[in-house]
Amino acid sequence: MTDDDQTAEANGIRASYEVVDGERRLSFETTDASEGARAGSTAAIAQNLEGYAMLKVRPTAAGDELERYYGFDMALDHVGELLGVSPCELPVPEAAADMGM
């Protein structure tokens, strides 16, 4: 993996993917409130390394779990709500594209 496939930025949102503490983490942070996102908002999706467990949505990468989902699209919907944007606007780094599969 390279940094290029672990980060993405679009629509005033920065996304970064990492493997930490036995799980895959996709973190989102708003960078520009003018695009409709809530200024300074964060959210994250986590999954165990095996990739078979449910996806956990958190307010931050290391935060407490808010909800669990089977599908990546459902987890992205929740992240979109937390950030105040449509889930279609969320950038997803290439390395994280297979989460929830």
TISEGU-450729 format. One record per atom (N, C-alpha, C, CB): residue number from 1; residue in three letters; atom name; x negated, y negated, z negated. Coordinates in steps of 0.05 Angstrom, whole numbers. Glycine has a CB too. Example, Ala and Ser with C-alpha at 12.3 -4.5 7.8 and 13.67 -1.06 7.14 Angstrom:
% TISEGU-450729
+-----+-----+----+--------+--------+--------+
|   i |  aa | at |   east |  north |     up |
+-----+-----+----+--------+--------+--------+
|   1 | ALA |  N |   -264 |    114 |   -156 |
|   1 | ALA | CA |   -246 |     90 |   -156 |
|   1 | ALA |  C |   -264 |     66 |   -156 |
|   1 | ALA | CB |   -226 |     89 |   -181 |
|   2 | SER |  N |   -257 |     45 |   -142 |
|   2 | SER | CA |   -273 |     21 |   -143 |
|   2 | SER |  C |   -258 |     -1 |   -157 |
|   2 | SER | CB |   -282 |     12 |   -114 |
+-----+-----+----+--------+--------+--------+
***
This chain:
% TISEGU-450729
+-----+-----+----+--------+--------+--------+
|   i |  aa | at |   east |  north |     up |
+-----+-----+----+--------+--------+--------+
|   1 | MET |  N |    -17 |     24 |      0 |
|   1 | MET | CA |      0 |      0 |      0 |
|   1 | MET |  C |    -17 |    -25 |      0 |
|   1 | MET | CB |     19 |      0 |    -24 |
|   2 | THR |  N |     -7 |    -45 |     13 |
|   2 | THR | CA |    -21 |    -71 |     13 |
|   2 | THR |  C |     -3 |    -92 |      0 |
|   2 | THR | CB |    -29 |    -79 |     42 |
|   3 | ASP |  N |    -15 |   -115 |     -6 |
|   3 | ASP | CA |      1 |   -136 |    -17 |
|   3 | ASP |  C |     23 |   -145 |      2 |
|   3 | ASP | CB |    -16 |   -160 |    -24 |
|   4 | ASP |  N |     18 |   -143 |     28 |
|   4 | ASP | CA |     38 |   -151 |     48 |
|   4 | ASP |  C |     63 |   -134 |     46 |
|   4 | ASP | CB |     26 |   -149 |     75 |
|   5 | ASP |  N |     61 |   -108 |     40 |
|   5 | ASP | CA |     85 |    -92 |     39 |
|   5 | ASP |  C |     96 |    -90 |     10 |
|   5 | ASP | CB |     79 |    -64 |     49 |
|   6 | GLN |  N |     84 |   -104 |     -9 |
|   6 | GLN | CA |     94 |   -104 |    -36 |
|   6 | GLN |  C |    107 |   -131 |    -44 |
|   6 | GLN | CB |     71 |    -99 |    -55 |
|   7 | THR |  N |    107 |   -150 |    -27 |
|   7 | THR | CA |    120 |   -176 |    -33 |
|   7 | THR |  C |    136 |   -185 |     -8 |
|   7 | THR | CB |    100 |   -197 |    -41 |
|   8 | ALA |  N |    157 |   -201 |    -14 |
|   8 | ALA | CA |    173 |   -212 |      7 |
|   8 | ALA |  C |    185 |   -238 |     -4 |
|   8 | ALA | CB |    195 |   -192 |     18 |
|   9 | GLU |  N |    190 |   -257 |     14 |
|   9 | GLU | CA |    202 |   -282 |      5 |
|   9 | GLU |  C |    220 |   -292 |     27 |
|   9 | GLU | CB |    180 |   -303 |     -2 |
|  10 | ALA |  N |    245 |   -300 |     19 |
|  10 | ALA | CA |    264 |   -311 |     37 |
|  10 | ALA |  C |    287 |   -323 |     21 |
|  10 | ALA | CB |    275 |   -289 |     57 |
|  11 | ASN |  N |    300 |   -343 |     33 |
|  11 | ASN | CA |    324 |   -354 |     22 |
|  11 | ASN |  C |    321 |   -365 |     -7 |
|  11 | ASN | CB |    347 |   -334 |     22 |
|  12 | GLY |  N |    297 |   -375 |    -13 |
|  12 | GLY | CA |    292 |   -385 |    -39 |
|  12 | GLY |  C |    288 |   -364 |    -61 |
|  12 | GLY | CB |    314 |   -403 |    -47 |
|  13 | ILE |  N |    281 |   -340 |    -52 |
|  13 | ILE | CA |    278 |   -317 |    -71 |
|  13 | ILE |  C |    252 |   -303 |    -64 |
|  13 | ILE | CB |    302 |   -297 |    -70 |
|  14 | ARG |  N |    236 |   -297 |    -85 |
|  14 | ARG | CA |    211 |   -282 |    -82 |
|  14 | ARG |  C |    216 |   -254 |    -94 |
|  14 | ARG | CB |    187 |   -296 |    -96 |
|  15 | ALA |  N |    208 |   -233 |    -80 |
|  15 | ALA | CA |    211 |   -206 |    -89 |
|  15 | ALA |  C |    183 |   -193 |    -90 |
|  15 | ALA | CB |    230 |   -189 |    -71 |
|  16 | SER |  N |    179 |   -178 |   -111 |
|  16 | SER | CA |    153 |   -163 |   -113 |
|  16 | SER |  C |    158 |   -135 |   -124 |
|  16 | SER | CB |    133 |   -178 |   -131 |
|  17 | TYR |  N |    143 |   -116 |   -113 |
|  17 | TYR | CA |    145 |    -88 |   -119 |
|  17 | TYR |  C |    120 |    -79 |   -133 |
|  17 | TYR | CB |    151 |    -71 |    -94 |
|  18 | GLU |  N |    123 |    -63 |   -154 |
|  18 | GLU | CA |     99 |    -52 |   -167 |
|  18 | GLU |  C |    107 |    -25 |   -180 |
|  18 | GLU | CB |     88 |    -71 |   -188 |
|  19 | VAL |  N |     86 |     -9 |   -185 |
|  19 | VAL | CA |     90 |     16 |   -200 |
|  19 | VAL |  C |     76 |     12 |   -227 |
|  19 | VAL | CB |     78 |     41 |   -184 |
|  20 | VAL |  N |     92 |     13 |   -249 |
|  20 | VAL | CA |     82 |      7 |   -276 |
|  20 | VAL |  C |     96 |     26 |   -296 |
|  20 | VAL | CB |     86 |    -23 |   -283 |
|  21 | ASP |  N |     81 |     35 |   -315 |
|  21 | ASP | CA |     92 |     51 |   -337 |
|  21 | ASP |  C |    111 |     73 |   -328 |
|  21 | ASP | CB |    107 |     32 |   -356 |
|  22 | GLY |  N |    103 |     88 |   -308 |
|  22 | GLY | CA |    119 |    111 |   -299 |
|  22 | GLY |  C |    144 |    104 |   -283 |
|  22 | GLY | CB |    126 |    127 |   -321 |
|  23 | GLU |  N |    146 |     79 |   -273 |
|  23 | GLU | CA |    169 |     73 |   -257 |
|  23 | GLU |  C |    163 |     53 |   -235 |
|  23 | GLU | CB |    191 |     61 |   -275 |
|  24 | ARG |  N |    180 |     53 |   -215 |
|  24 | ARG | CA |    178 |     34 |   -193 |
|  24 | ARG |  C |    195 |     10 |   -201 |
|  24 | ARG | CB |    188 |     47 |   -166 |
|  25 | ARG |  N |    184 |    -14 |   -197 |
|  25 | ARG | CA |    198 |    -38 |   -204 |
|  25 | ARG |  C |    199 |    -58 |   -181 |
|  25 | ARG | CB |    185 |    -51 |   -229 |
|  26 | LEU |  N |    223 |    -67 |   -176 |
|  26 | LEU | CA |    227 |    -88 |   -156 |
|  26 | LEU |  C |    238 |   -112 |   -171 |
|  26 | LEU | CB |    247 |    -78 |   -133 |
|  27 | SER |  N |    222 |   -133 |   -172 |
|  27 | SER | CA |    230 |   -158 |   -187 |
|  27 | SER |  C |    236 |   -180 |   -168 |
|  27 | SER | CB |    207 |   -166 |   -206 |
|  28 | PHE |  N |    256 |   -196 |   -176 |
|  28 | PHE | CA |    265 |   -219 |   -160 |
|  28 | PHE |  C |    263 |   -244 |   -177 |
|  28 | PHE | CB |    294 |   -215 |   -149 |
|  29 | GLU |  N |    256 |   -266 |   -164 |
|  29 | GLU | CA |    254 |   -292 |   -178 |
|  29 | GLU |  C |    263 |   -314 |   -158 |
|  29 | GLU | CB |    225 |   -297 |   -189 |
|  30 | THR |  N |    280 |   -331 |   -167 |
|  30 | THR | CA |    288 |   -353 |   -150 |
|  30 | THR |  C |    266 |   -374 |   -149 |
|  30 | THR | CB |    315 |   -366 |   -159 |
|  31 | THR |  N |    260 |   -384 |   -126 |
|  31 | THR | CA |    239 |   -404 |   -122 |
|  31 | THR |  C |    250 |   -431 |   -113 |
|  31 | THR | CB |    219 |   -394 |   -103 |
|  32 | ASP |  N |    275 |   -431 |   -103 |
|  32 | ASP | CA |    286 |   -456 |    -91 |
|  32 | ASP |  C |    316 |   -456 |    -95 |
|  32 | ASP | CB |    279 |   -458 |    -61 |
|  33 | ALA |  N |    325 |   -472 |   -114 |
|  33 | ALA | CA |    354 |   -473 |   -120 |
|  33 | ALA |  C |    370 |   -486 |    -98 |
|  33 | ALA | CB |    359 |   -489 |   -146 |
|  34 | SER |  N |    356 |   -500 |    -80 |
|  34 | SER | CA |    371 |   -513 |    -58 |
|  34 | SER |  C |    383 |   -493 |    -38 |
|  34 | SER | CB |    352 |   -532 |    -43 |
|  35 | GLU |  N |    374 |   -469 |    -39 |
|  35 | GLU | CA |    384 |   -448 |    -21 |
|  35 | GLU |  C |    409 |   -434 |    -33 |
|  35 | GLU | CB |    363 |   -427 |    -16 |
|  36 | GLY |  N |    418 |   -444 |    -56 |
|  36 | GLY | CA |    442 |   -433 |    -69 |
|  36 | GLY |  C |    437 |   -415 |    -92 |
|  36 | GLY | CB |    458 |   -418 |    -49 |
|  37 | ALA |  N |    412 |   -406 |    -96 |
|  37 | ALA | CA |    405 |   -389 |   -118 |
|  37 | ALA |  C |    404 |   -406 |   -144 |
|  37 | ALA | CB |    378 |   -375 |   -113 |
|  38 | ARG |  N |    409 |   -393 |   -166 |
|  38 | ARG | CA |    407 |   -406 |   -192 |
|  38 | ARG |  C |    378 |   -411 |   -198 |
|  38 | ARG | CB |    421 |   -390 |   -214 |
|  39 | ALA |  N |    371 |   -436 |   -204 |
|  39 | ALA | CA |    343 |   -443 |   -209 |
|  39 | ALA |  C |    331 |   -427 |   -232 |
|  39 | ALA | CB |    340 |   -473 |   -215 |
|  40 | GLY |  N |    307 |   -416 |   -228 |
|  40 | GLY | CA |    293 |   -402 |   -250 |
|  40 | GLY |  C |    305 |   -374 |   -257 |
|  40 | GLY | CB |    293 |   -418 |   -273 |
|  41 | SER |  N |    323 |   -364 |   -241 |
|  41 | SER | CA |    335 |   -338 |   -247 |
|  41 | SER |  C |    316 |   -315 |   -240 |
|  41 | SER | CB |    361 |   -335 |   -233 |
|  42 | THR |  N |    318 |   -293 |   -256 |
|  42 | THR | CA |    303 |   -269 |   -250 |
|  42 | THR |  C |    321 |   -245 |   -252 |
|  42 | THR | CB |    279 |   -266 |   -269 |
|  43 | ALA |  N |    314 |   -223 |   -239 |
|  43 | ALA | CA |    328 |   -198 |   -241 |
|  43 | ALA |  C |    308 |   -176 |   -231 |
|  43 | ALA | CB |    355 |   -198 |   -225 |
|  44 | ALA |  N |    313 |   -152 |   -239 |
|  44 | ALA | CA |    296 |   -130 |   -230 |
|  44 | ALA |  C |    312 |   -104 |   -228 |
|  44 | ALA | CB |    273 |   -126 |   -250 |
|  45 | ILE |  N |    301 |    -87 |   -211 |
|  45 | ILE | CA |    312 |    -60 |   -207 |
|  45 | ILE |  C |    289 |    -40 |   -214 |
|  45 | ILE | CB |    323 |    -55 |   -178 |
|  46 | ALA |  N |    294 |    -20 |   -230 |
|  46 | ALA | CA |    274 |     -1 |   -237 |
|  46 | ALA |  C |    284 |     28 |   -231 |
|  46 | ALA | CB |    266 |     -4 |   -267 |
|  47 | GLN |  N |    265 |     45 |   -224 |
|  47 | GLN | CA |    271 |     73 |   -218 |
|  47 | GLN |  C |    247 |     90 |   -227 |
|  47 | GLN | CB |    277 |     77 |   -188 |
|  48 | ASN |  N |    252 |    114 |   -237 |
|  48 | ASN | CA |    229 |    131 |   -245 |
|  48 | ASN |  C |    213 |    138 |   -220 |
|  48 | ASN | CB |    239 |    156 |   -259 |
|  49 | LEU |  N |    189 |    147 |   -224 |
|  49 | LEU | CA |    171 |    153 |   -202 |
|  49 | LEU |  C |    180 |    175 |   -184 |
|  49 | LEU | CB |    143 |    159 |   -213 |
|  50 | GLU |  N |    195 |    194 |   -195 |
|  50 | GLU | CA |    205 |    217 |   -180 |
|  50 | GLU |  C |    226 |    207 |   -160 |
|  50 | GLU | CB |    216 |    238 |   -198 |
|  51 | GLY |  N |    239 |    185 |   -165 |
|  51 | GLY | CA |    259 |    174 |   -147 |
|  51 | GLY |  C |    286 |    187 |   -148 |
|  51 | GLY | CB |    248 |    176 |   -120 |
|  52 | TYR |  N |    291 |    205 |   -167 |
|  52 | TYR | CA |    316 |    219 |   -168 |
|  52 | TYR |  C |    335 |    207 |   -189 |
|  52 | TYR | CB |    312 |    248 |   -173 |
|  53 | ALA |  N |    325 |    191 |   -206 |
|  53 | ALA | CA |    342 |    180 |   -227 |
|  53 | ALA |  C |    358 |    156 |   -217 |
|  53 | ALA | CB |    325 |    171 |   -252 |
|  54 | MET |  N |    377 |    148 |   -232 |
|  54 | MET | CA |    393 |    124 |   -225 |
|  54 | MET |  C |    375 |     99 |   -227 |
|  54 | MET | CB |    417 |    121 |   -244 |
|  55 | LEU |  N |    383 |     79 |   -211 |
|  55 | LEU | CA |    369 |     54 |   -211 |
|  55 | LEU |  C |    379 |     37 |   -235 |
|  55 | LEU | CB |    373 |     39 |   -185 |
|  56 | LYS |  N |    361 |     24 |   -249 |
|  56 | LYS | CA |    368 |      8 |   -272 |
|  56 | LYS |  C |    365 |    -22 |   -264 |
|  56 | LYS | CB |    351 |     15 |   -297 |
|  57 | VAL |  N |    386 |    -37 |   -269 |
|  57 | VAL | CA |    385 |    -66 |   -264 |
|  57 | VAL |  C |    379 |    -80 |   -291 |
|  57 | VAL | CB |    411 |    -78 |   -251 |
|  58 | ARG |  N |    359 |    -98 |   -291 |
|  58 | ARG | CA |    351 |   -112 |   -315 |
|  58 | ARG |  C |    349 |   -142 |   -309 |
|  58 | ARG | CB |    323 |   -101 |   -325 |
|  59 | PRO |  N |    350 |   -158 |   -330 |
|  59 | PRO | CA |    347 |   -187 |   -326 |
|  59 | PRO |  C |    318 |   -195 |   -319 |
|  59 | PRO | CB |    356 |   -203 |   -351 |
|  60 | THR |  N |    299 |   -179 |   -327 |
|  60 | THR | CA |    271 |   -182 |   -320 |
|  60 | THR |  C |    259 |   -154 |   -317 |
|  60 | THR | CB |    255 |   -198 |   -342 |
|  61 | ALA |  N |    235 |   -152 |   -306 |
|  61 | ALA | CA |    223 |   -126 |   -301 |
|  61 | ALA |  C |    220 |   -109 |   -327 |
|  61 | ALA | CB |    195 |   -129 |   -289 |
|  62 | ALA |  N |    214 |   -122 |   -349 |
|  62 | ALA | CA |    210 |   -108 |   -374 |
|  62 | ALA |  C |    234 |   -111 |   -393 |
|  62 | ALA | CB |    185 |   -118 |   -388 |
|  63 | GLY |  N |    255 |   -123 |   -383 |
|  63 | GLY | CA |    279 |   -128 |   -400 |
|  63 | GLY |  C |    296 |   -104 |   -405 |
|  63 | GLY | CB |    296 |   -149 |   -387 |
|  64 | ASP |  N |    316 |   -108 |   -422 |
|  64 | ASP | CA |    335 |    -86 |   -428 |
|  64 | ASP |  C |    353 |    -81 |   -404 |
|  64 | ASP | CB |    351 |    -93 |   -453 |
|  65 | GLU |  N |    360 |    -56 |   -401 |
|  65 | GLU | CA |    378 |    -47 |   -379 |
|  65 | GLU |  C |    405 |    -60 |   -382 |
|  65 | GLU | CB |    380 |    -17 |   -379 |
|  66 | LEU |  N |    416 |    -70 |   -360 |
|  66 | LEU | CA |    443 |    -81 |   -360 |
|  66 | LEU |  C |    463 |    -61 |   -349 |
|  66 | LEU | CB |    444 |   -107 |   -342 |
|  67 | GLU |  N |    455 |    -46 |   -329 |
|  67 | GLU | CA |    472 |    -27 |   -315 |
|  67 | GLU |  C |    456 |     -7 |   -299 |
|  67 | GLU | CB |    493 |    -41 |   -297 |
|  68 | ARG |  N |    468 |     16 |   -294 |
|  68 | ARG | CA |    455 |     37 |   -277 |
|  68 | ARG |  C |    472 |     42 |   -252 |
|  68 | ARG | CB |    450 |     63 |   -293 |
|  69 | TYR |  N |    458 |     47 |   -230 |
|  69 | TYR | CA |    472 |     52 |   -205 |
|  69 | TYR |  C |    459 |     76 |   -190 |
|  69 | TYR | CB |    472 |     27 |   -187 |
|  70 | TYR |  N |    475 |     90 |   -175 |
|  70 | TYR | CA |    464 |    112 |   -158 |
|  70 | TYR |  C |    452 |    100 |   -132 |
|  70 | TYR | CB |    485 |    132 |   -152 |
|  71 | GLY |  N |    465 |     80 |   -122 |
|  71 | GLY | CA |    457 |     69 |    -96 |
|  71 | GLY |  C |    441 |     43 |    -98 |
|  71 | GLY | CB |    481 |     65 |    -79 |
|  72 | PHE |  N |    422 |     40 |    -80 |
|  72 | PHE | CA |    405 |     16 |    -79 |
|  72 | PHE |  C |    423 |     -8 |    -72 |
|  72 | PHE | CB |    382 |     19 |    -58 |
|  73 | ASP |  N |    442 |     -4 |    -53 |
|  73 | ASP | CA |    459 |    -26 |    -45 |
|  73 | ASP |  C |    476 |    -37 |    -69 |
|  73 | ASP | CB |    477 |    -18 |    -22 |
|  74 | MET |  N |    485 |    -19 |    -86 |
|  74 | MET | CA |    500 |    -27 |   -109 |
|  74 | MET |  C |    483 |    -42 |   -129 |
|  74 | MET | CB |    513 |     -3 |   -123 |
|  75 | ALA |  N |    458 |    -33 |   -133 |
|  75 | ALA | CA |    439 |    -47 |   -150 |
|  75 | ALA |  C |    433 |    -75 |   -139 |
|  75 | ALA | CB |    413 |    -31 |   -154 |
|  76 | LEU |  N |    429 |    -77 |   -113 |
|  76 | LEU | CA |    425 |   -103 |   -100 |
|  76 | LEU |  C |    449 |   -122 |   -103 |
|  76 | LEU | CB |    418 |    -99 |    -71 |
|  77 | ASP |  N |    473 |   -111 |   -102 |
|  77 | ASP | CA |    497 |   -127 |   -107 |
|  77 | ASP |  C |    496 |   -140 |   -134 |
|  77 | ASP | CB |    523 |   -110 |   -104 |
|  78 | HIS |  N |    488 |   -124 |   -155 |
|  78 | HIS | CA |    487 |   -135 |   -182 |
|  78 | HIS |  C |    465 |   -156 |   -184 |
|  78 | HIS | CB |    482 |   -112 |   -202 |
|  79 | VAL |  N |    442 |   -151 |   -172 |
|  79 | VAL | CA |    420 |   -171 |   -172 |
|  79 | VAL |  C |    429 |   -196 |   -159 |
|  79 | VAL | CB |    395 |   -159 |   -157 |
|  80 | GLY |  N |    444 |   -194 |   -137 |
|  80 | GLY | CA |    454 |   -218 |   -124 |
|  80 | GLY |  C |    472 |   -234 |   -142 |
|  80 | GLY | CB |    469 |   -210 |    -99 |
|  81 | GLU |  N |    489 |   -221 |   -157 |
|  81 | GLU | CA |    506 |   -234 |   -177 |
|  81 | GLU |  C |    490 |   -249 |   -198 |
|  81 | GLU | CB |    526 |   -214 |   -190 |
|  82 | LEU |  N |    469 |   -235 |   -208 |
|  82 | LEU | CA |    452 |   -247 |   -228 |
|  82 | LEU |  C |    438 |   -272 |   -218 |
|  82 | LEU | CB |    432 |   -227 |   -238 |
|  83 | LEU |  N |    430 |   -272 |   -193 |
|  83 | LEU | CA |    415 |   -294 |   -182 |
|  83 | LEU |  C |    433 |   -315 |   -169 |
|  83 | LEU | CB |    395 |   -284 |   -161 |
|  84 | GLY |  N |    458 |   -309 |   -165 |
|  84 | GLY | CA |    477 |   -328 |   -153 |
|  84 | GLY |  C |    475 |   -329 |   -123 |
|  84 | GLY | CB |    472 |   -355 |   -164 |
|  85 | VAL |  N |    468 |   -307 |   -110 |
|  85 | VAL | CA |    466 |   -306 |    -81 |
|  85 | VAL |  C |    479 |   -281 |    -70 |
|  85 | VAL | CB |    436 |   -307 |    -72 |
|  86 | SER |  N |    484 |   -280 |    -45 |
|  86 | SER | CA |    494 |   -256 |    -32 |
|  86 | SER |  C |    472 |   -235 |    -31 |
|  86 | SER | CB |    504 |   -262 |     -3 |
|  87 | PRO |  N |    479 |   -210 |    -36 |
|  87 | PRO | CA |    458 |   -189 |    -35 |
|  87 | PRO |  C |    444 |   -188 |     -7 |
|  87 | PRO | CB |    470 |   -162 |    -42 |
|  88 | CYS |  N |    458 |   -197 |     14 |
|  88 | CYS | CA |    446 |   -197 |     40 |
|  88 | CYS |  C |    422 |   -217 |     42 |
|  88 | CYS | CB |    467 |   -204 |     61 |
|  89 | GLU |  N |    421 |   -236 |     24 |
|  89 | GLU | CA |    400 |   -256 |     24 |
|  89 | GLU |  C |    375 |   -247 |      9 |
|  89 | GLU | CB |    410 |   -281 |     12 |
|  90 | LEU |  N |    376 |   -224 |     -5 |
|  90 | LEU | CA |    354 |   -215 |    -21 |
|  90 | LEU |  C |    332 |   -203 |     -3 |
|  90 | LEU | CB |    363 |   -194 |    -41 |
|  91 | PRO |  N |    308 |   -213 |     -5 |
|  91 | PRO | CA |    286 |   -201 |     10 |
|  91 | PRO |  C |    277 |   -175 |     -4 |
|  91 | PRO | CB |    262 |   -220 |     13 |
|  92 | VAL |  N |    272 |   -154 |     11 |
|  92 | VAL | CA |    263 |   -129 |      0 |
|  92 | VAL |  C |    236 |   -121 |     13 |
|  92 | VAL | CB |    284 |   -106 |      4 |
|  93 | PRO |  N |    215 |   -120 |     -3 |
|  93 | PRO | CA |    189 |   -112 |      8 |
|  93 | PRO |  C |    190 |    -85 |     20 |
|  93 | PRO | CB |    167 |   -113 |    -14 |
|  94 | GLU |  N |    174 |    -80 |     40 |
|  94 | GLU | CA |    174 |    -54 |     54 |
|  94 | GLU |  C |    169 |    -31 |     35 |
|  94 | GLU | CB |    152 |    -54 |     75 |
|  95 | ALA |  N |    152 |    -34 |     15 |
|  95 | ALA | CA |    145 |    -12 |     -3 |
|  95 | ALA |  C |    169 |     -4 |    -20 |
|  95 | ALA | CB |    122 |    -20 |    -21 |
|  96 | ALA |  N |    189 |    -22 |    -23 |
|  96 | ALA | CA |    212 |    -16 |    -40 |
|  96 | ALA |  C |    237 |     -8 |    -24 |
|  96 | ALA | CB |    219 |    -40 |    -57 |
|  97 | ALA |  N |    235 |     -7 |      2 |
|  97 | ALA | CA |    258 |     -2 |     19 |
|  97 | ALA |  C |    271 |     25 |     15 |
|  97 | ALA | CB |    250 |     -5 |     48 |
|  98 | ASP |  N |    257 |     44 |      4 |
|  98 | ASP | CA |    268 |     71 |      0 |
|  98 | ASP |  C |    278 |     76 |    -28 |
|  98 | ASP | CB |    247 |     92 |      7 |
|  99 | MET |  N |    279 |     55 |    -45 |
|  99 | MET | CA |    289 |     59 |    -72 |
|  99 | MET |  C |    318 |     69 |    -71 |
|  99 | MET | CB |    287 |     33 |    -89 |
| 100 | GLY |  N |    325 |     87 |    -89 |
| 100 | GLY | CA |    352 |     97 |    -90 |
| 100 | GLY |  C |    358 |    120 |    -71 |
| 100 | GLY | CB |    371 |     76 |    -85 |
| 101 | MET |  N |    338 |    128 |    -55 |
| 101 | MET | CA |    342 |    149 |    -36 |
| 101 | MET |  C |    335 |    176 |    -48 |
| 101 | MET | CB |    325 |    144 |    -11 |
+-----+-----+----+--------+--------+--------+
***
